[in-house]
């Protein structure tokens, strides 16, 4: 059963019986995003964006990026990669959309570094002089990993050779790599991988020594023992990183067309409130039922441990709980020679959304 069908089936017992547009208002809008636990209630209509008749459509992030930044994106609300948006804003004068402080996908990224087993690469410093493969150099995840590795371990982007794969094993989920995910700065060494080989095949063939990739490489998922994580106990490493920095890396963010926001000044807050409510509804489901519907045997313990470290609202929306994380990525992008200038929160987010805050409990 694919993920969409599974969630529709689950929704029959937990939410509304069918996926439907919200029929609670008058303004027709289209929202493009992934169907996730934190957006499920919006897709199935059990949470509505007040004042709208919203149609929710699923998209892949690379395709959503390209549609927005090419000027062909007609959706009033869309999910975007945070760093591709930054590059379009800073380097291309892109102003069609403004960000809303709704952060739909976050991941710690120490888990996203893979090496050839037995190659003698046991710590980040061992990567000096090695060749690293990736599907998109300037993607959000890669920008985070490079920044973290330089700041925490002293490994600079110019200390390694980069190889761009000609295929991506996660393309079916992520979509085609957008132009903003393929920018190469001056001062680093970059080569192209062999045609037809995805990133994990480059590693297995010996073309590269390591992988930096947002998605788990296909060969690793299939259990190929020739690929290993650089950080086998990545959970402990990532938790220590959060305790030290307070940074929970942001990958995807929601954006609104500037012309739509100007014409309907109430809409941005209505969207924020609806997405926040949908997320809190997902929290409640995790407390009530996910321990049973999820196959992980210690799911409840993991949820408890996460809240002990990161708080009950461990996936916060709004600017102030996320300012440090946002400004860290802005700095990484500029320091890595990707963004032409150091961006600010105030210029990239819709001005009125800077003050949006969530209720502590719902």
Secondary structure in CASP SS format (residue, H / E / C, confidence):
PFRMAT SS
TARGET T0000
AUTHOR 0000-0000-0000
METHOD secondary structure of the structure
MODEL  1
X C 1.00
X C 1.00
X H 1.00
X H 1.00
X H 1.00
X H 1.00
X H 1.00
X H 1.00
X H 1.00
X H 1.00
X H 1.00
X H 1.00
X H 1.00
X H 1.00
X C 1.00
X C 1.00
X C 1.00
X C 1.00
X C 1.00
X C 1.00
X C 1.00
X C 1.00
X C 1.00
X C 1.00
X C 1.00
X C 1.00
X E 1.00
X E 1.00
X E 1.00
X E 1.00
X E 1.00
X E 1.00
X E 1.00
X C 1.00
X C 1.00
X C 1.00
X C 1.00
X C 1.00
X C 1.00
X H 1.00
X H 1.00
X H 1.00
X H 1.00
X C 1.00
X C 1.00
X C 1.00
X C 1.00
X C 1.00
X C 1.00
X C 1.00
X C 1.00
X E 1.00
X E 1.00
X E 1.00
X E 1.00
X E 1.00
X E 1.00
X E 1.00
X C 1.00
X C 1.00
X H 1.00
X H 1.00
X H 1.00
X H 1.00
X H 1.00
X H 1.00
X H 1.00
X H 1.00
X H 1.00
X C 1.00
X C 1.00
X C 1.00
X C 1.00
X C 1.00
X C 1.00
X C 1.00
X E 1.00
X E 1.00
X E 1.00
X E 1.00
X E 1.00
X H 1.00
X H 1.00
X H 1.00
X H 1.00
X H 1.00
X H 1.00
X H 1.00
X H 1.00
X H 1.00
X H 1.00
X H 1.00
X C 1.00
X C 1.00
X C 1.00
X C 1.00
X E 1.00
X E 1.00
X E 1.00
X E 1.00
X E 1.00
X E 1.00
X E 1.00
X E 1.00
X E 1.00
X E 1.00
X C 1.00
X C 1.00
X C 1.00
X H 1.00
X H 1.00
X H 1.00
X E 1.00
X E 1.00
X E 1.00
X E 1.00
X C 1.00
X C 1.00
X C 1.00
X C 1.00
X C 1.00
X C 1.00
X C 1.00
X H 1.00
X H 1.00
X H 1.00
X H 1.00
X C 1.00
X C 1.00
X C 1.00
X E 1.00
X E 1.00
X E 1.00
X E 1.00
X C 1.00
X C 1.00
X C 1.00
X C 1.00
X C 1.00
X H 1.00
X H 1.00
X H 1.00
X H 1.00
X H 1.00
X H 1.00
X H 1.00
X H 1.00
X H 1.00
X H 1.00
X H 1.00
X H 1.00
X H 1.00
X H 1.00
X C 1.00
X C 1.00
X C 1.00
X H 1.00
X H 1.00
X H 1.00
X C 1.00
X E 1.00
X E 1.00
X E 1.00
X E 1.00
X C 1.00
X C 1.00
X E 1.00
X C 1.00
X C 1.00
X C 1.00
X H 1.00
X H 1.00
X H 1.00
X H 1.00
X C 1.00
X C 1.00
X C 1.00
X C 1.00
X H 1.00
X H 1.00
X H 1.00
X C 1.00
X C 1.00
X C 1.00
X C 1.00
X C 1.00
X C 1.00
X C 1.00
X E 1.00
X E 1.00
X E 1.00
X E 1.00
X C 1.00
X C 1.00
X C 1.00
X C 1.00
X C 1.00
X E 1.00
X H 1.00
X H 1.00
X H 1.00
X H 1.00
X H 1.00
X H 1.00
X C 1.00
X C 1.00
X C 1.00
X C 1.00
X C 1.00
X E 1.00
X E 1.00
X E 1.00
X C 1.00
X C 1.00
X C 1.00
X C 1.00
X C 1.00
X H 1.00
X H 1.00
X H 1.00
X H 1.00
X C 1.00
X C 1.00
X C 1.00
X C 1.00
X C 1.00
X E 1.00
X E 1.00
X E 1.00
X C 1.00
X C 1.00
X C 1.00
X C 1.00
X H 1.00
X H 1.00
X H 1.00
X H 1.00
X H 1.00
X H 1.00
X H 1.00
X H 1.00
X H 1.00
X H 1.00
X H 1.00
X H 1.00
X C 1.00
X C 1.00
X C 1.00
X C 1.00
X E 1.00
X E 1.00
X E 1.00
X E 1.00
X E 1.00
X E 1.00
X E 1.00
X E 1.00
X H 1.00
X H 1.00
X H 1.00
X H 1.00
X H 1.00
X H 1.00
X C 1.00
X C 1.00
X C 1.00
X H 1.00
X H 1.00
X H 1.00
X H 1.00
X H 1.00
X H 1.00
X H 1.00
X H 1.00
X H 1.00
X H 1.00
X H 1.00
X H 1.00
X H 1.00
X H 1.00
X H 1.00
X H 1.00
X H 1.00
X H 1.00
X H 1.00
X H 1.00
X H 1.00
X H 1.00
X H 1.00
X H 1.00
X H 1.00
X H 1.00
X H 1.00
X C 1.00
X C 1.00
X C 1.00
X C 1.00
X C 1.00
X H 1.00
X H 1.00
X H 1.00
X H 1.00
X H 1.00
X H 1.00
X H 1.00
X H 1.00
X H 1.00
X H 1.00
X H 1.00
X H 1.00
X C 1.00
X C 1.00
X C 1.00
X C 1.00
X C 1.00
X C 1.00
X C 1.00
X C 1.00
X C 1.00
X H 1.00
X H 1.00
X H 1.00
X H 1.00
X H 1.00
X H 1.00
X H 1.00
X H 1.00
X H 1.00
X H 1.00
X H 1.00
X H 1.00
X H 1.00
X H 1.00
X H 1.00
X H 1.00
X C 1.00
X C 1.00
X C 1.00
X C 1.00
X C 1.00
X C 1.00
X C 1.00
X C 1.00
X C 1.00
X H 1.00
X H 1.00
X H 1.00
X H 1.00
X E 1.00
X C 1.00
X H 1.00
X H 1.00
X H 1.00
X H 1.00
X H 1.00
X C 1.00
X C 1.00
X C 1.00
X C 1.00
X C 1.00
X C 1.00
X C 1.00
END
